[in-house]
Amino acid sequence: MSLNNTPTANRLHIALFGKRNSGKSSLINALTGQDTALVSDIPGTTTDPVSKAMEMQGIGPCLFIDTPGFDDEGVLGEMRIARTLKAIERTDIALLLCEDGDCEDEKQWIKQLNERNIPVILILNKADLRKDTASAENRIKKECGQKPLIISAKEQTGIEKIRQAILEKLPADFGQQTITGDWVKEGDLVLLVMPQDIQAPKGRLILPQVQTLRELLDKKCLVMSCTTDQMTATLQALSYPPKLIITDSQVFHTVYEQKPAESLLTSFSVLMAGYKGDIHYYIEGASAIDRLTPQSRVLIAEACTHAPLSEDIGRVKLPRMLRKKAGEALQIDTVAGTDFPEDLTAYDLIIHCGACMFNRKYVVSRIDNARSQQVPMTNYGVAIAHLSGILDKIAY
């Protein structure tokens, strides 16, 4: 990702669904103005979801997702359909391409999308090849309850109608969430205490730090940064205490012991918990840590995939803290990226990372899945604050 680009997780995720050879790949190429997806007359050409980031006039940063046909066949076809189903979890708006014939498959997918409160735009493609679009349009409206947009991806006609429909379907609160919420305003002094350890490669900051810093600058806050070992010297150099101190969860307790009494304290992970997920469910879920026993089972979920580091927070530090409290026999499973079990009932607690690599829709879908199965869920920062005994003393 270029440093000048909007992170994928902050883009509006627009997924294209439909049967094989319905023109999804042609449409995504027409929408992006590039040969993003492979196009062929052979059904089943798209075998995995393909993503393309772009800017749409009036909408802003978007991520288009081209999916395999939901009528695929055979063992491989079932695997491709499963990938398509997974794409729903991160979809903000769905473009559903309809075909001639009955709409039974389309109606089932509309139902699944509606159950997840995902706005659906119906599209009838290949207008250049159809002799009677009016009858097909009326049939789809009657069976699916919505009038489709008539377009031709090949001839580039009707594409503007899709852009307008996306604008109309745009979630009212999309893009309105902020990382720092109402904790700070213009003119407030904020101190960022950022340990530069093995998880922050030389010459770089991790994404939550970058995003938080940019938001604070946009809010016209006064921002001071330092590493943990320079916190005391930094505070002494300031003429007055900072309104808010934001740090890495791993050094929560160290920073808490040094902070001025009047300064609020939080962490990047805790802020991301509210920005990407449900902070109140996470706070409630953290109490399950006190109920863990050596026979308990915990799932730790990382959004990004990376080679485990010697002092990895999710694979080393957090498990160490949990086992110190609950017992060495505590079973801890780790998943990364999009790997996340559908059945969560085997777990007594789920601890998720800050999820800076996921869009909010995807994180909320995981939370909803856990909530529906009555499995407590929290995140790294909230869990560490609880284990450090300062959860009731931090800002969230």
C-alpha positions in Angstrom: 0.0 0.0 0.0 1.4 3.4 -1.0 1.7 5.9 1.9 -0.4 8.3 -0.2 -3.3 5.8 -0.6 -6.4 5.4 1.6 -6.0 2.1 3.5 -8.2 -0.7 2.1 -9.9 -1.1 5.5 -11.2 2.5 5.3 -12.7 2.2 1.8 -16.4 1.5 1.0 -16.5 -2.2 0.1 -18.7 -2.9 -2.9 -19.1 -6.5 -3.9 -20.5 -8.0 -7.1 -22.5 -11.1 -6.9 -24.3 -13.2 -9.5 -24.3 -16.4 -11.5 -21.4 -17.6 -13.7 -21.0 -15.6 -16.9 -23.5 -12.9 -15.8 -20.9 -10.3 -16.6 -19.6 -9.5 -13.1 -16.0 -9.3 -14.3 -16.9 -7.1 -17.3 -18.8 -4.8 -15.0 -16.0 -4.4 -12.5 -13.7 -3.5 -15.4 -16.2 -1.0 -16.6 -16.6 0.5 -13.1 -12.9 0.7 -12.5 -12.0 1.7 -16.1 -9.3 -1.0 -16.0 -8.8 -4.7 -16.9 -9.0 -5.6 -13.2 -10.7 -8.9 -13.6 -10.2 -11.6 -16.3 -13.1 -11.7 -18.7 -14.1 -14.8 -20.7 -17.2 -16.5 -22.2 -16.3 -19.6 -20.3 -18.4 -19.9 -17.1 -16.4 -20.0 -13.9 -13.5 -17.9 -15.0 -13.4 -16.0 -11.7 -12.2 -18.6 -9.2 -11.4 -16.3 -6.2 -12.6 -12.9 -5.1 -10.7 -10.2 -6.9 -10.4 -6.7 -5.4 -9.7 -3.3 -6.9 -9.3 -0.1 -5.0 -10.4 3.1 -6.8 -11.9 6.5 -6.2 -15.5 7.2 -7.4 -16.7 10.7 -8.0 -19.0 11.8 -5.2 -18.4 8.7 -3.2 -14.7 8.7 -2.5 -12.4 5.7 -1.8 -14.0 2.4 -2.7 -12.9 -1.3 -2.9 -14.7 -3.3 -5.6 -14.8 -7.1 -5.0 -15.5 -9.4 -7.9 -16.7 -12.9 -6.7 -17.1 -16.3 -8.2 -20.5 -17.3 -9.5 -22.9 -18.5 -6.8 -24.2 -21.3 -9.1 -20.8 -22.9 -9.5 -20.7 -26.8 -9.5 -18.5 -29.6 -8.3 -16.2 -29.8 -5.3 -14.1 -26.8 -6.5 -17.4 -25.0 -7.2 -18.5 -25.5 -3.6 -15.2 -24.1 -2.4 -15.6 -21.0 -4.6 -19.2 -20.5 -3.4 -17.8 -20.6 0.2 -15.3 -17.8 -0.8 -18.2 -15.8 -2.2 -20.2 -16.3 1.1 -17.1 -15.0 3.0 -17.1 -11.9 0.9 -20.5 -11.0 2.2 -19.0 -10.4 5.7 -17.0 -7.4 4.5 -19.5 -6.0 2.0 -21.0 -2.5 2.6 -23.1 -2.5 -0.6 -23.9 -5.4 -2.9 -24.3 -5.2 -6.7 -26.4 -8.3 -7.6 -26.4 -9.2 -11.3 -29.6 -11.0 -12.4 -30.0 -13.4 -15.4 -32.8 -14.6 -17.6 -35.0 -17.4 -16.2 -36.3 -17.8 -12.6 -34.7 -15.8 -9.8 -34.7 -18.4 -7.1 -30.9 -18.2 -6.5 -31.0 -14.4 -6.6 -33.8 -14.3 -4.1 -31.8 -16.5 -1.7 -28.8 -14.3 -1.9 -30.9 -11.2 -1.5 -32.3 -12.7 1.7 -28.8 -13.4 3.0 -27.7 -9.9 2.2 -30.9 -8.4 3.8 -30.3 -10.4 7.0 -27.0 -8.7 7.3 -28.5 -5.2 6.6 -26.4 -4.9 3.4 -28.0 -2.6 0.8 -28.6 -4.4 -2.5 -28.6 -3.0 -6.0 -30.1 -5.3 -8.7 -28.5 -5.1 -12.2 -29.6 -6.6 -15.5 -26.5 -6.7 -17.6 -25.9 -7.3 -21.4 -28.5 -4.9 -22.6 -26.7 -4.9 -25.9 -27.6 -8.6 -26.4 -31.2 -8.5 -25.2 -34.2 -8.1 -27.5 -36.8 -7.5 -24.8 -35.4 -5.9 -21.7 -38.7 -4.6 -20.5 -40.2 -8.1 -19.8 -37.0 -9.2 -18.0 -37.1 -6.0 -16.0 -40.7 -6.5 -15.0 -40.1 -10.2 -14.1 -37.1 -9.4 -11.9 -39.0 -6.6 -10.1 -42.0 -8.9 -9.5 -39.9 -11.8 -8.2 -37.2 -9.8 -6.3 -39.2 -6.8 -5.2 -36.8 -4.3 -6.8 -36.4 -2.8 -10.2 -33.0 -3.7 -11.7 -30.8 -1.2 -13.4 -30.4 -1.9 -17.2 -26.8 -1.7 -18.2 -24.3 -3.0 -20.7 -20.8 -3.4 -19.3 -19.5 -4.2 -22.7 -20.9 -1.0 -24.3 -20.2 1.0 -21.1 -23.9 2.1 -20.9 -25.8 2.6 -17.6 -22.6 2.8 -15.5 -23.5 6.3 -14.3 -26.8 4.9 -13.0 -24.9 2.4 -10.8 -22.8 5.3 -9.3 -26.0 7.2 -8.5 -27.6 4.1 -6.9 -24.5 3.5 -4.8 -24.8 7.1 -3.5 -28.5 6.5 -2.7 -27.7 3.3 -0.8 -24.6 4.6 1.0 -25.1 3.9 4.7 -26.0 7.1 6.6 -23.2 6.7 9.1 -20.5 5.5 6.7 -17.3 7.3 7.2 -18.6 9.2 10.2 -16.8 7.1 12.9 -13.7 8.6 14.2 -10.8 7.0 16.0 -10.5 9.5 18.9 -14.3 10.3 19.1 -15.1 13.2 21.4 -12.1 12.8 23.7 -10.2 15.6 22.1 -11.0 18.8 20.2 -9.1 21.6 18.4 -6.3 23.0 20.5 -6.0 20.0 22.9 -2.6 18.6 23.6 -2.2 14.9 22.9 0.9 12.8 23.8 1.6 9.7 21.7 3.8 7.2 23.6 5.0 4.8 20.9 7.5 2.0 21.7 9.4 1.2 18.5 9.9 -2.5 19.0 10.3 -5.5 16.7 6.6 -5.2 15.6 7.3 -1.7 14.1 10.0 -2.2 11.5 12.8 0.4 11.3 11.7 3.5 9.4 8.0 2.9 9.8 5.1 3.4 12.2 2.3 0.8 12.5 -1.0 1.6 10.7 -3.1 2.6 13.9 -0.4 5.1 14.9 -0.4 6.6 11.4 -4.2 6.8 11.2 -4.5 8.3 14.8 -1.8 10.9 14.1 -3.5 12.0 10.9 -6.9 12.3 12.6 -5.4 14.4 15.4 -3.8 16.7 12.9 -7.1 17.0 11.0 -8.7 18.0 14.3 -6.1 20.7 14.8 -4.8 19.1 18.0 -1.3 19.8 19.4 0.5 16.5 19.1 3.7 15.4 20.8 5.3 12.0 20.3 7.9 10.0 22.2 9.0 6.5 23.0 8.3 4.9 26.3 11.7 5.5 27.7 11.5 9.2 26.9 8.0 9.8 28.4 9.3 11.4 31.7 11.6 13.7 29.8 8.8 14.6 27.4 6.3 15.4 30.1 8.9 17.7 31.8 9.4 19.5 28.5 5.7 20.4 28.3 4.4 23.5 29.9 1.2 21.8 30.9 -0.1 18.1 31.1 -1.6 16.6 27.9 -5.4 16.2 27.7 -5.0 12.7 26.4 -2.1 10.2 26.3 -2.4 7.4 23.7 0.1 4.5 24.0 0.7 0.9 22.9 -1.3 -1.6 25.0 1.8 -3.6 25.8 3.2 -0.7 27.9 -0.2 0.3 29.5 0.9 -0.2 33.1 4.3 1.6 32.6 2.7 4.6 31.0 -0.2 4.6 33.6 2.3 4.9 36.5 4.0 7.9 34.9 1.1 9.9 33.6 -0.2 13.1 35.2 -3.3 12.6 37.2 -5.3 15.0 35.1 -4.4 13.3 31.8 -6.7 10.7 30.2 -5.1 7.5 29.1 -6.0 5.0 26.3 -4.2 2.9 23.7 -4.3 2.6 20.0 -5.9 -0.8 20.2 -8.6 0.4 22.5 -9.4 3.3 20.2 -9.5 0.9 17.2 -11.9 -1.3 19.2 -14.4 1.5 19.2 -13.6 2.6 15.6 -13.9 -0.8 14.1 -16.0 -2.8 16.5 -18.3 -2.7 19.5 -16.3 -1.3 22.4 -19.1 -2.0 24.9 -19.3 -5.7 24.0 -15.5 -5.8 24.3 -15.6 -4.2 27.7 -18.3 -6.7 28.8 -16.3 -9.6 27.3 -13.1 -8.7 29.2 -14.8 -9.8 32.4 -14.7 -13.4 31.1 -10.9 -13.3 31.7 -11.6 -13.6 35.4 -13.6 -16.8 34.8 -10.9 -18.6 32.9 -9.6 -21.8 34.3 -6.8 -24.3 33.2 -9.6 -26.2 31.4 -10.8 -23.1 29.4 -10.2 -22.5 25.7 -9.4 -19.1 24.2 -9.3 -18.0 20.6 -6.9 -15.2 19.6 -7.7 -13.6 16.2 -5.2 -11.6 14.2 -6.4 -9.5 11.3 -3.0 -9.5 9.5 -1.0 -12.5 8.5 2.7 -12.4 9.4 5.6 -14.6 10.5 5.4 -15.0 14.3 7.9 -12.7 16.1 10.0 -13.5 19.1 7.8 -11.3 21.3 4.7 -11.3 19.3 1.8 -9.7 21.2 -0.9 -12.1 20.0 1.2 -15.3 20.0 3.6 -14.7 22.9 2.9 -11.8 25.2 -0.9 -12.1 25.6 -0.9 -15.9 26.0 1.8 -15.5 28.6 -0.4 -13.0 30.6 -3.5 -15.2 30.2 -1.7 -18.3 31.4 -0.2 -16.5 34.3 -3.7 -15.7 35.5 -5.7 -18.8 34.5 -3.0 -21.5 34.6 -0.4 -23.0 32.3 -2.8 -25.6 30.9 -5.1 -22.9 29.4 -5.7 -23.9 25.8 -5.1 -21.0 23.3 -5.8 -21.2 19.6 -4.6 -18.6 17.1 -6.1 -17.7 13.7 -4.9 -15.0 11.3 -6.3 -13.1 8.3 -9.7 -14.2 7.1 -9.5 -17.6 8.9 -12.2 -17.4 11.6 -14.4 -20.4 12.8 -18.1 -20.3 12.1 -18.7 -22.4 15.2 -17.4 -20.6 18.2 -19.1 -22.5 20.9 -15.9 -24.4 21.9 -14.4 -21.2 23.2 -14.8 -19.4 26.5 -13.4 -16.2 25.2 -12.3 -14.6 21.9 -9.7 -11.9 21.9 -9.4 -9.9 18.6 -6.6 -7.6 17.5 -7.3 -4.0 16.7 -8.3 -5.0 13.2 -6.7 -2.1 11.4 -6.5 -4.3 8.3 -10.3 -5.0 8.2 -13.2 -2.8 7.4 -15.8 -2.1 10.1 -18.4 -4.3 8.4 -16.2 -7.4 8.6 -15.3 -6.8 12.3 -18.9 -6.3 13.3 -19.9 -9.5 11.4 -17.5 -11.4 13.6 -18.8 -9.7 16.8 -22.4 -10.5 15.7 -21.4 -14.1 15.2 -19.9 -14.3 18.7 -22.8 -12.6 20.3 -25.4 -14.9 18.6 -23.5 -17.9 20.0 -23.2 -16.2 23.4 -19.4 -16.3 23.4 -17.6 -13.4 25.1 -15.4 -11.3 22.9 -12.9 -8.6 23.6 -9.7 -7.1 22.0 -6.0 -6.9 22.7 -6.0 -3.5 24.3 -9.1 -4.0 26.4 -7.9 -7.4 27.5 -4.4 -6.1 28.5 -6.0 -3.1 30.4 -8.2 -5.6 32.3 -5.2 -7.9 33.1 -3.2 -4.8 34.2 -6.0 -3.8 36.5 -6.6 -0.4 34.9 -9.5 -1.0 32.6 -11.7 1.3 34.8 -9.1 4.0 34.6 -8.7 4.4 30.9 -10.6 6.3 28.3 -12.8 4.3 25.9 
